[in-house]
Amino acid sequence: MADLLVKNARIVDGTQPEPTDPVDIVIENGLIADVGPKLSAKANGELDLKGLTVIPGLVDCHVHVMASTANLGLNASLPSSLIAAKSARLMNDMLMRGFTTVRDLGGADRGLQQAVDEGYFVGPRLVICGKALSQTGGHTDYRGPYNNHDVGWYNDRLGAMGRICDGVPEVQRAAREEIKNGAQFIKAMADGGVSSPSDPIGYLVFSVDELKAMVEIAKGFGTYATGHLYCDEAIVRALDCGFECIEHGNLISDATIERVARDGIFVVPTNITYDLLARCGADFGLPPESVAKVSDVREAGLERLGKMHKAGVIMGYGSDLLGGMQTEQSGEFPLRGRYMPADAVIRSATVDAAKVLRMEGQIGTIAPGAFADLIAVDGNPLENLDLLTGQGAHMPLIMKGGEAIKKAASL
């Protein structure tokens, strides 16, 4: 006997411009067992969602669940026990916005992942890269120009987004260690960044041999390498070395857009973070030198969205917010909606996000065999993307793995 029969679900998953006709969904052992009109399955319970829109659990392809403040240098210095406690709250908030799966791009470890899997923390399903790989003076080296203290302590801090490794042997060891420790893919800081002090945007950081070494290790373990990338030269360099995903991509050229579309390279834009940083980054603890970098990538990233969509680039939904700014995680939906059709925006957090995470058929879809991650929305998000914002205010039901995390009394 099934656990639950969900009735009258009009599904929106981003694959078509209108909701489906009402269907029923059979849930068993945390998975979707069947989907179809007027199913007669016997179940221990029934849930009627007539009048609501049902979407798959949302997927954020770029988060930092351990980033309790936008001052990432300070974050790295905090006790790991405190970071874990703060991360638990951040993850719970993500789940209550409807994000049932998130991909952490630097910082979250196997311990946080296991805490969620075993029910000690209530949060989204975590896909992790462990520590992002960086280098002396690169993105995630927060020591600044007057601090040459050894980075060994930094590499082991839960609050540190990345680890420092210089030269091919160190890169190889770091990549192998992260995978040994539970990383499901490798992430490299292959360009300068906004939040760190000594690496301007367009800073070609790792050598070509170092980048190739990361890719070789990742592929040898049956996974892939993704890169923190802004400028076109850095993006092309990483693609030539075998990287299969681009994080951010704000300054990508038209020619490279055509290349990534042709080659099936994934891109995860994260424009909401620059929008917020430009307006109130200092209020959330971002250092002045980092605030000054935001304008270099903000407007270009938004303009590139439309071009990538028209070219057919597969884009995942990403927020990349830090500290108190994480409350705006859902703001990427209406922001993208200014440059892309609503169905494509939703698809970036469902079907296309599943492709980015290499979890097609498991997440981002309402189909037999997938995790029973369901969100009921009061209204049609294809007509109003703001329904996916508001800290889950328009979501009377949030279900992860067949368990109702949030359920309105009216249901």
Residue pairs with C-beta under 8 A, 6 or more apart in sequence:
1 42
1 43
1 44
2 26
2 27
2 28
2 33
2 41
2 42
2 43
2 44
3 27
3 28
3 29
3 43
3 44
3 45
3 402
4 26
4 27
4 43
4 44
4 45
4 46
4 47
4 402
5 24
5 25
5 26
5 27
5 39
5 41
5 43
5 45
5 46
5 47
6 24
6 25
6 26
6 27
6 46
6 47
6 49
6 54
6 374
7 22
7 24
7 46
7 47
7 48
7 49
7 50
8 22
8 24
8 48
8 49
8 50
8 51
9 22
9 23
9 24
9 25
9 49
9 52
9 54
9 366
9 374
10 19
10 20
10 21
10 22
10 23
10 49
10 52
10 53
10 54
11 19
11 20
11 23
11 53
11 54
11 55
11 366
12 19
12 20
12 53
12 54
12 55
12 346
12 377
12 380
12 381
12 382
13 55
13 56
13 346
13 347
13 350
13 351
13 364
13 365
13 366
14 343
14 344
14 345
14 346
14 347
14 348
14 349
14 350
14 351
14 352
15 343
15 347
15 351
16 343
17 341
17 342
17 343
17 382
18 382
19 53
19 380
19 382
21 37
22 37
22 50
23 35
23 36
23 37
24 34
24 35
24 36
24 37
24 38
24 39
24 41
25 32
25 34
25 35
25 54
25 366
25 372
25 374
26 32
26 33
26 34
26 35
26 39
26 41
26 43
27 33
27 43
27 372
27 402
28 402
29 402
30 371
30 372
30 401
30 402
30 403
31 369
31 370
31 371
31 372
31 402
32 366
32 367
32 368
32 369
32 370
32 371
32 372
33 41
33 368
34 41
34 368
35 366
35 367
35 368
47 397
47 411
48 411
49 376
49 397
49 411
52 376
52 377
52 378
52 396
52 397
53 376
53 377
53 378
53 379
53 380
53 381
54 366
54 374
54 375
54 376
54 377
55 98
55 346
55 350
55 374
55 375
55 377
55 381
56 350
56 363
56 364
56 365
56 366
56 370
56 373
56 374
56 375
57 98
57 99
57 100
57 101
57 363
57 364
57 371
57 373
57 374
57 375
57 398
57 399
57 400
58 97
58 98
58 99
58 100
58 101
58 317
58 349
58 350
58 375
58 388
59 99
59 100
59 101
59 102
59 103
59 316
59 317
59 349
59 350
59 353
59 354
59 357
59 363
59 364
60 94
60 99
60 101
60 102
60 103
60 124
60 317
60 318
60 319
60 329
60 349
60 353
61 102
61 103
61 268
61 316
61 317
61 318
61 353
61 356
61 357
62 103
62 105
62 247
62 268
62 270
62 316
62 318
62 319
62 320
63 94
63 102
63 103
63 104
63 105
63 318
63 319
63 320
63 321
63 326
63 329
64 104
64 105
64 106
64 107
64 108
64 161
64 320
64 321
64 322
65 87
65 90
65 91
65 94
65 102
65 104
65 107
65 108
65 112
65 123
65 126
66 75
66 83
66 86
66 87
66 104
66 107
66 108
66 112
66 158
66 159
66 161
67 75
67 90
67 107
67 161
67 321
67 322
67 323
67 326
68 75
68 78
68 82
68 83
68 86
68 87
68 90
68 159
68 323
69 75
69 284
69 285
69 322
69 323
69 324
70 195
70 277
70 281
70 284
70 285
70 286
70 322
70 323
70 324
70 325
71 285
71 286
71 287
71 323
72 140
72 142
72 161
72 195
72 196
72 322
73 142
73 143
73 144
73 196
73 197
73 287
74 285
75 83
75 159
75 160
75 161
75 323
76 142
76 154
76 157
76 159
76 160
76 161
77 157
77 159
78 159
80 157
80 158
80 159
83 157
83 158
83 159
84 111
84 112
84 115
84 158
87 108
87 112
87 121
88 115
88 121
88 122
88 123
90 326
91 102
91 112
91 116
91 121
91 122
91 123
91 124
91 126
92 121
92 122
92 123
93 326
93 327
93 391
94 102
94 123
94 124
94 326
94 329
95 122
95 123
95 124
95 398
95 400
95 405
96 391
96 392
96 398
96 405
96 406
97 329
97 330
97 391
97 392
98 330
98 375
98 388
98 392
98 395
98 398
99 124
99 329
100 124
100 125
100 363
100 371
100 373
100 375
100 398
100 399
100 400
100 401
101 124
101 125
101 126
101 127
101 353
101 357
101 359
101 363
101 364
101 373
102 124
102 125
102 126
102 127
103 127
103 128
103 316
103 356
103 357
104 126
104 127
104 128
104 129
105 129
105 132
105 187
105 226
105 228
105 247
105 320
106 129
106 131
106 132
106 140
106 161
106 162
106 187
107 131
107 132
107 158
107 159
107 160
107 161
107 162
108 126
108 128
108 130
109 128
109 130
109 158
109 181
109 182
110 128
110 130
110 181
110 182
111 158
112 121
112 126
112 128
112 158
113 126
113 128
113 182
115 121
116 122
116 123
116 124
116 125
116 126
117 126
122 405
124 400
125 363
125 371
125 400
125 401
127 184
127 185
127 357
127 359
128 182
128 183
128 184
129 178
129 183
129 184
129 185
129 186
129 187
129 226
130 178
130 179
130 181
130 182
130 183
131 155
131 160
131 161
131 162
131 163
131 174
131 178
132 139
132 140
132 161
132 162
132 163
132 187
132 188
132 189
132 228
133 162
133 163
133 165
133 171
133 174
133 175
133 178
133 186
133 187
133 188
133 189
133 206
133 214
134 140
134 141
134 162
134 163
134 164
134 165
134 188
134 189
134 205
135 141
135 164
135 165
135 166
135 189
135 205
135 206
135 210
136 151
136 164
136 166
137 198
137 199
137 205
138 164
138 189
138 192
138 193
138 196
138 199
138 203
138 205
138 206
139 162
139 189
139 191
139 192
139 193
139 195
139 196
139 199
139 205
139 228
140 160
140 161
140 162
140 163
140 164
140 189
140 193
140 196
141 151
141 164
141 196
141 198
141 199
142 196
142 197
143 149
143 151
144 197
144 198
145 197
145 198
151 163
151 164
154 160
154 163
154 164
155 163
155 164
162 189
163 174
163 178
165 171
165 173
165 174
167 210
168 209
168 210
168 213
171 206
171 210
171 213
171 214
172 213
172 217
175 186
175 213
175 214
175 217
175 218
176 217
178 186
179 186
179 217
179 218
179 221
179 223
184 223
185 218
185 223
185 224
185 225
185 226
186 214
186 215
186 217
186 218
186 223
186 224
186 225
186 226
187 225
187 226
187 227
187 228
187 247
188 206
188 211
188 214
188 225
188 226
188 227
188 228
188 238
188 243
189 205
189 206
189 227
189 228
190 205
190 206
190 211
190 227
190 228
190 229
190 234
190 237
190 238
190 243
191 201
191 202
191 203
191 204
191 205
191 227
191 228
191 229
191 230
191 231
191 234
191 235
192 199
192 200
192 201
192 202
192 203
192 205
192 230
193 199
193 201
193 228
193 230
193 293
194 201
194 274
194 277
194 290
194 293
194 294
194 297
195 286
195 290
195 322
196 290
197 287
197 289
197 290
199 205
200 293
201 230
201 231
201 251
201 293
201 296
201 297
202 230
202 231
202 233
202 234
202 251
204 233
204 234
204 237
206 214
208 237
208 240
208 241
211 227
211 237
211 238
211 241
211 243
212 241
212 242
214 225
214 241
215 225
215 241
215 242
215 243
216 242
218 224
218 225
219 242
223 358
224 243
224 244
224 245
224 358
225 242
225 243
225 244
225 245
226 243
226 244
226 245
226 246
226 247
226 266
226 268
227 234
227 235
227 238
227 243
227 245
227 246
227 247
228 247
228 248
229 235
229 238
229 246
229 247
229 248
229 249
230 248
230 249
230 250
230 251
230 296
230 297
231 251
232 251
232 252
232 253
232 256
235 246
235 249
235 251
235 252
235 256
236 256
236 259
238 246
239 246
239 256
239 259
239 260
239 263
239 265
243 265
244 265
244 266
245 265
245 266
245 267
245 268
245 356
246 252
246 260
246 265
246 266
246 267
246 268
247 268
247 270
247 318
247 320
248 268
248 269
248 270
248 297
248 301
248 320
249 267
249 268
249 269
249 301
249 304
249 308
250 269
250 271
250 274
250 297
250 298
250 300
250 301
250 304
251 297
251 300
251 301
251 304
252 260
252 267
252 304
252 308
254 307
257 304
257 307
257 308
257 311
257 313
258 311
259 265
260 267
260 308
260 313
261 308
261 311
261 312
261 313
264 314
265 313
266 314
266 315
266 316
266 355
266 356
267 308
267 313
267 314
267 315
267 316
268 315
268 316
268 317
268 318
268 356
269 301
269 304
269 305
269 308
269 315
269 318
269 336
270 301
270 318
270 319
270 320
270 332
271 298
271 301
271 302
271 305
271 332
271 335
271 336
272 319
272 320
272 321
272 328
272 329
272 331
272 332
272 335
273 319
273 320
273 321
273 322
273 325
274 294
274 297
274 298
274 301
275 298
275 331
275 335
276 284
276 321
276 325
276 328
276 331
277 286
277 290
277 291
277 294
277 298
277 325
278 291
278 294
278 295
278 298
280 325
281 290
281 291
281 294
282 288
282 291
284 322
284 323
284 324
284 325
285 323
286 322
302 335
302 338
302 339
303 339
305 315
305 336
305 339
305 340
306 339
306 340
308 315
309 315
309 339
309 340
309 341
309 344
314 352
314 355
314 356
315 348
315 352
316 348
316 349
316 352
316 353
316 355
316 356
316 357
317 332
317 333
317 336
317 345
317 348
317 349
317 353
318 332
319 326
319 328
319 329
319 331
319 332
321 328
321 329
327 391
330 388
330 389
330 390
330 391
331 389
333 345
333 346
333 349
333 381
333 385
333 386
333 388
333 389
334 385
334 386
334 389
336 345
336 348
337 345
337 385
342 381
342 382
342 383
342 385
343 382
345 385
346 381
346 382
346 385
346 388
349 364
350 364
350 365
351 360
351 364
351 365
352 364
353 363
353 364
354 360
354 361
354 362
354 363
354 364
354 365
357 363
361 367
361 369
361 370
362 369
362 370
362 371
363 370
363 371
363 373
364 370
366 374
371 400
371 401
371 402
372 399
372 401
372 402
373 399
373 400
373 401
374 397
374 399
375 395
375 397
375 398
375 399
376 395
376 396
376 397
376 411
377 387
377 388
377 394
377 395
378 387
378 394
378 395
378 396
379 387
379 394
380 387
381 387
381 388
387 394
388 394
392 398
392 406
395 406
396 406
396 407
396 408
396 410
396 411
397 404
397 406
397 407
397 408
397 411
398 404
398 405
398 406
398 407
399 405
